[in-house]
Amino acid sequence: MVPSSRDRRGPHWARTLLSLLCLQVGCMPSLWAQEALPSAPDTLASCRPFLQKAREAQHRLPAGTAAPEAMRQAVKAMWLEAAAHCPAAAAALARNQAAALEGDADGASRTVDAAGRSYKPELESPLLDLTAQDTHYHGHLVRESGGLVSGTGEVRWAQGDVYTGQILHSQRHGEGEIVWAHGQRYAGEWFHDHPSGRGRMRFANGNVYEGMVLDGQPQGLGRMAYASGDVYKGQMQQGQPQGQGRMSYASGDVYEGQWQSGRPQGQGVYRWASGDRYEGAWVAGKKQGQGIFTWASGERWSGRFQDDAPVQAEAEKP
């Protein structure tokens, strides 16, 4: 559970899919394409427009098998083109989308395994109802060898968690939503049973996050609306503001600049609702180093700060 903006120690969830770090800034469109946030590496920047083009074309396809074959093949080609320009994790997702458009004469779709091989699972029933130990599957799922299932449906666990969405080899993979028994929920992209990609998280404490997610934590570009009324927009790491970002506090104050571990650190500008303003260096959320404080009246003080207080004025230049 991500803490409030005034107590951001952050959770320590599993972080096993390091290869998905590309999802921090790329592999799909930014929430704020017009804002001057740090850009992704060149390979990720080149990946993003291909994925966006394929997604938009996919959304224009008629539902089911009604789409003309020429349209399906055109969209498939776009997904394959995206796979060729993207890092491994995003490329695998793009290949899955392309394989789903292959189809057969009977309209049955295909899928792609972890090695990128395309295949069509044998269909046993259009609607499957299956219980395996403490897990219950229900939906348009197909049985595979080894007792695995793939398709779209609902998964319920004995402890009360409920997932609805796409499933690949009995893992949550693709688009889906989960509601945990303790009240937290996530809707968005999944990668091999991990919430990873672009999504929306609502925490049990009332915080709401929209943006990039890695292994179930806000990671990359995103927007966090805290239950306190504070709103952060920018880069996140392990559920906390880190990098470049802007916090609009419920009091009316605004800080914009660099962050580390959920606190201002580096260079930044803090504007108070009263009209006062500080621009300069920060360490662990406090004014420290060279900076300029300007009062709403227009008066200003320039010099060095230590532990949030001015300690040495800057010498006047002749």
C-alpha positions as CSV (number, residue, x, y, z in Angstrom):
1,M,0.0,0.0,0.0
2,V,1.5,3.3,-1.1
3,P,1.6,5.7,1.9
4,S,0.4,9.3,2.0
5,S,2.5,12.1,0.5
6,R,3.7,13.0,3.9
7,D,4.9,9.5,4.9
8,R,6.3,7.9,1.8
9,R,8.4,5.0,2.9
10,G,6.8,2.8,0.2
11,P,6.0,-0.9,0.1
12,H,8.7,-3.5,-0.7
13,W,6.9,-5.7,-3.2
14,A,8.6,-8.3,-5.4
15,R,10.5,-6.9,-8.3
16,T,11.5,-9.9,-10.4
17,L,10.8,-8.7,-14.0
18,L,13.7,-6.3,-14.4
19,S,13.5,-6.7,-18.2
20,L,10.2,-4.7,-18.0
21,L,12.0,-1.5,-17.0
22,C,11.3,-0.3,-20.5
23,L,7.7,0.1,-19.4
24,Q,8.7,3.0,-17.2
25,V,8.8,5.5,-20.0
26,G,8.0,3.8,-23.3
27,C,6.3,1.0,-25.0
28,M,3.1,2.9,-25.0
29,P,2.0,6.6,-25.1
30,S,2.8,8.9,-22.3
31,L,0.0,10.3,-20.2
32,W,1.3,13.8,-20.8
33,A,2.9,13.9,-24.2
34,Q,3.2,17.6,-24.2
35,E,5.0,18.0,-20.9
36,A,8.7,18.4,-20.7
37,L,9.5,15.3,-18.7
38,P,12.7,13.3,-19.3
39,S,12.5,11.3,-22.5
40,A,13.1,7.6,-22.9
41,P,16.2,6.1,-24.5
42,D,16.2,6.3,-28.3
43,T,15.2,2.6,-28.7
44,L,12.1,3.1,-26.5
45,A,11.2,6.4,-28.1
46,S,11.2,4.7,-31.5
47,C,9.1,1.8,-30.1
48,R,6.3,4.0,-28.8
49,P,4.8,5.4,-32.1
50,F,4.7,1.9,-33.7
51,L,2.7,0.5,-30.7
52,Q,0.4,3.5,-30.7
53,K,-0.3,3.1,-34.5
54,A,-1.1,-0.6,-34.1
55,R,-3.4,0.0,-31.1
56,E,-5.4,2.7,-32.9
57,A,-5.8,0.4,-36.0
58,Q,-6.8,-2.5,-33.8
59,H,-9.6,-0.4,-32.2
60,R,-11.0,0.4,-35.6
61,L,-11.4,-3.3,-36.5
62,P,-15.0,-4.6,-36.4
63,A,-15.6,-7.0,-33.4
64,G,-15.2,-10.7,-33.7
65,T,-14.6,-12.3,-37.2
66,A,-16.5,-9.6,-39.0
67,A,-13.4,-7.7,-40.0
68,P,-12.3,-8.1,-43.6
69,E,-9.3,-10.3,-44.0
70,A,-7.3,-7.4,-45.7
71,M,-7.9,-5.2,-42.6
72,R,-6.9,-8.0,-40.2
73,Q,-3.7,-8.6,-42.1
74,A,-2.9,-4.9,-42.3
75,V,-3.2,-4.6,-38.5
76,K,-1.2,-7.8,-38.0
77,A,1.6,-6.2,-40.0
78,M,1.5,-3.1,-37.8
79,W,1.9,-5.3,-34.7
80,L,4.8,-7.2,-36.2
81,E,6.4,-3.9,-37.2
82,A,6.1,-2.7,-33.6
83,A,7.6,-6.0,-32.3
84,A,10.6,-5.4,-34.6
85,H,11.2,-1.9,-33.1
86,C,10.6,-2.7,-29.4
87,P,12.6,-4.2,-26.5
88,A,11.9,-7.8,-25.6
89,A,9.0,-7.4,-23.2
90,A,7.0,-5.0,-25.4
91,A,7.9,-7.1,-28.5
92,A,6.4,-10.2,-26.9
93,L,3.1,-8.4,-26.3
94,A,3.1,-7.1,-29.8
95,R,3.7,-10.6,-31.2
96,N,0.7,-11.9,-29.1
97,Q,-1.5,-9.2,-30.7
98,A,-0.3,-10.1,-34.2
99,A,-0.9,-13.9,-33.5
100,A,-4.4,-13.2,-32.2
101,L,-5.3,-11.7,-35.6
102,E,-4.0,-14.7,-37.6
103,G,-7.1,-16.8,-37.1
104,D,-8.1,-19.9,-39.1
105,A,-10.8,-20.7,-41.5
106,D,-13.1,-21.4,-38.5
107,G,-12.3,-18.0,-37.0
108,A,-10.4,-19.5,-34.1
109,S,-7.6,-17.1,-32.9
110,R,-4.1,-18.1,-32.1
111,T,-1.6,-17.2,-29.3
112,V,2.1,-17.0,-28.8
113,D,4.1,-18.8,-26.2
114,A,7.0,-17.3,-24.2
115,A,9.5,-18.2,-27.0
116,G,7.4,-16.4,-29.6
117,R,6.0,-19.6,-31.2
118,S,2.4,-19.2,-32.6
119,Y,-0.1,-21.9,-31.9
120,K,-3.9,-22.6,-31.6
121,P,-5.0,-24.3,-28.3
122,E,-7.5,-27.1,-28.8
123,L,-11.0,-25.8,-27.9
124,E,-12.9,-28.1,-25.5
125,S,-15.8,-25.8,-24.6
126,P,-16.9,-22.2,-25.4
127,L,-17.5,-21.7,-21.7
128,L,-15.3,-23.3,-19.1
129,D,-15.9,-23.8,-15.4
130,L,-12.9,-25.2,-13.6
131,T,-11.6,-25.5,-10.0
132,A,-8.0,-26.3,-9.3
133,Q,-7.1,-26.4,-5.7
134,D,-8.0,-23.0,-4.2
135,T,-8.4,-21.4,-7.7
136,H,-11.6,-21.2,-9.7
137,Y,-11.7,-20.3,-13.4
138,H,-14.8,-19.3,-15.3
139,G,-15.2,-17.9,-18.8
140,H,-14.3,-18.3,-22.4
141,L,-11.2,-20.4,-21.8
142,V,-9.5,-23.3,-23.6
143,R,-7.8,-26.3,-22.0
144,E,-4.2,-26.9,-22.9
145,S,-1.7,-29.6,-22.2
146,G,-0.5,-29.8,-18.6
147,G,-3.9,-28.6,-17.3
148,L,-3.2,-25.0,-18.3
149,V,-5.9,-22.7,-19.5
150,S,-5.9,-19.6,-21.9
151,G,-8.5,-17.1,-23.0
152,T,-10.7,-14.5,-21.3
153,G,-12.6,-15.0,-18.0
154,E,-12.7,-14.7,-14.3
155,V,-10.4,-16.2,-11.7
156,R,-11.4,-16.4,-8.0
157,W,-9.1,-17.4,-5.1
158,A,-10.2,-18.8,-1.8
159,Q,-8.8,-15.7,0.1
160,G,-11.3,-13.5,-1.8
161,D,-9.1,-12.0,-4.6
162,V,-10.9,-11.7,-8.0
163,Y,-9.4,-11.2,-11.4
164,T,-11.2,-10.6,-14.7
165,G,-9.5,-10.4,-18.0
166,Q,-7.0,-12.2,-20.3
167,I,-5.3,-15.4,-19.3
168,L,-2.3,-17.1,-21.0
169,H,-1.1,-20.5,-19.8
170,S,-3.0,-20.0,-16.5
171,Q,-1.3,-16.7,-15.9
172,R,-2.8,-13.2,-16.0
173,H,-1.3,-11.8,-19.2
174,G,-2.6,-9.0,-21.4
175,E,-5.5,-6.7,-20.2
176,G,-7.2,-7.4,-16.9
177,E,-8.5,-6.1,-13.6
178,I,-8.0,-7.5,-10.1
179,V,-9.8,-6.6,-6.8
180,W,-7.9,-7.8,-3.8
181,A,-9.8,-8.9,-0.7
182,H,-8.2,-6.1,1.4
183,G,-9.8,-3.5,-0.9
184,Q,-7.0,-2.5,-3.3
185,R,-7.6,-2.9,-7.0
186,Y,-5.7,-2.6,-10.3
187,A,-6.9,-2.4,-13.9
188,G,-4.5,-2.4,-16.8
189,E,-1.8,-4.4,-18.4
190,W,-0.3,-7.7,-17.1
191,F,2.9,-9.5,-18.0
192,H,3.2,-13.2,-16.9
193,D,1.1,-12.8,-13.8
194,H,2.6,-9.4,-12.8
195,P,0.7,-6.1,-13.0
196,S,3.2,-4.4,-15.4
197,G,2.6,-1.8,-18.1
198,R,0.1,1.0,-18.1
199,G,-2.7,0.9,-15.6
200,R,-4.8,2.4,-12.8
201,M,-4.4,1.5,-9.1
202,R,-6.8,2.3,-6.3
203,F,-5.2,1.7,-2.9
204,A,-7.1,0.7,0.2
205,N,-6.0,4.0,1.9
206,G,-7.8,6.1,-0.8
207,N,-4.8,7.0,-3.0
208,V,-5.3,6.6,-6.7
209,Y,-2.6,6.2,-9.3
210,E,-2.7,6.3,-13.1
211,G,0.4,5.6,-15.2
212,M,3.2,3.1,-15.6
213,V,3.4,0.1,-13.3
214,L,6.1,-2.5,-12.7
215,D,5.5,-5.6,-10.6
216,G,2.4,-4.0,-9.0
217,Q,4.1,-0.7,-8.1
218,P,3.9,2.7,-9.6
219,Q,7.1,2.9,-11.7
220,G,7.8,5.4,-14.4
221,L,5.6,8.3,-15.5
222,G,2.4,8.6,-13.6
223,R,-0.1,10.7,-11.6
224,M,-0.8,10.0,-7.9
225,A,-3.8,11.6,-6.3
226,Y,-3.3,11.1,-2.5
227,A,-6.2,10.8,-0.1
228,S,-4.9,13.9,1.7
229,G,-5.7,16.0,-1.4
230,D,-2.1,16.3,-2.6
231,V,-1.5,15.5,-6.3
232,Y,1.8,14.4,-7.8
233,K,2.5,14.2,-11.5
234,G,5.9,13.0,-12.8
235,Q,8.4,10.2,-12.4
236,M,7.9,7.4,-9.9
237,Q,10.1,4.7,-8.5
238,Q,9.0,1.8,-6.3
239,G,5.8,3.7,-5.5
240,Q,7.4,7.0,-4.6
241,P,8.1,10.3,-6.4
242,Q,11.6,10.0,-7.8
243,G,13.2,12.0,-10.7
244,Q,11.4,15.0,-12.2
245,G,7.9,15.9,-11.0
246,R,5.4,18.3,-9.7
247,M,3.5,18.1,-6.4
248,S,0.4,20.3,-5.9
249,Y,-0.4,20.3,-2.2
250,A,-3.9,20.5,-0.8
251,S,-2.8,23.7,0.9
252,G,-2.3,25.5,-2.4
253,D,1.5,25.2,-2.3
254,V,3.3,23.8,-5.3
255,Y,6.8,22.2,-5.6
256,E,8.3,21.4,-9.0
257,G,11.7,19.9,-9.5
258,Q,13.8,16.9,-8.6
259,W,12.7,14.2,-6.2
260,Q,14.4,11.3,-4.4
261,S,12.6,8.7,-2.2
262,G,9.4,10.8,-2.1
263,R,11.0,14.1,-1.0
264,P,12.4,17.1,-2.8
265,Q,16.1,16.6,-3.5
266,G,18.3,18.4,-6.1
267,Q,17.1,21.6,-7.8
268,G,13.6,22.7,-7.5
269,V,11.1,25.6,-7.0
270,Y,8.6,25.8,-4.2
271,R,5.8,28.3,-4.4
272,W,3.7,28.9,-1.3
273,A,0.0,29.8,-1.6
274,S,0.9,33.1,0.2
275,G,3.0,34.2,-2.8
276,D,6.4,33.4,-1.3
277,R,8.8,31.5,-3.5
278,Y,12.1,29.6,-3.1
279,E,14.3,28.4,-5.9
280,G,17.4,26.5,-5.4
281,A,18.9,23.3,-3.8
282,W,17.1,20.8,-1.7
283,V,18.2,17.9,0.4
284,A,15.8,15.4,2.0
285,G,12.9,17.8,1.6
286,K,14.7,20.8,3.1
287,K,16.2,23.9,1.6
288,Q,20.0,23.2,1.7
289,G,22.7,24.7,-0.5
290,Q,22.5,27.8,-2.7
291,G,19.1,29.3,-3.2
292,I,17.0,32.4,-3.6
293,F,14.0,33.2,-1.4
294,T,11.5,35.8,-2.7
295,W,8.7,37.1,-0.5
296,A,5.3,38.0,-1.9
297,S,6.2,41.7,-1.2
298,G,9.0,41.5,-3.8
299,E,11.9,41.4,-1.3
300,R,14.4,38.7,-1.8
301,W,17.3,36.9,-0.1
302,S,20.0,35.1,-2.0
303,G,22.6,32.9,-0.4
304,R,23.3,29.6,1.3
305,F,20.7,27.6,3.2
306,Q,21.3,24.9,5.8
307,D,18.6,22.6,7.3
308,D,15.8,24.8,5.9
309,A,17.3,28.1,7.2
310,P,19.4,30.9,5.6
311,V,23.0,30.9,7.0
312,Q,25.1,33.0,4.7
313,A,24.0,35.8,2.3
314,E,25.5,36.0,-1.1
315,A,28.2,38.7,-1.4
316,E,27.0,41.7,-3.4
317,K,28.7,42.1,-6.7
318,P,30.4,45.4,-7.4
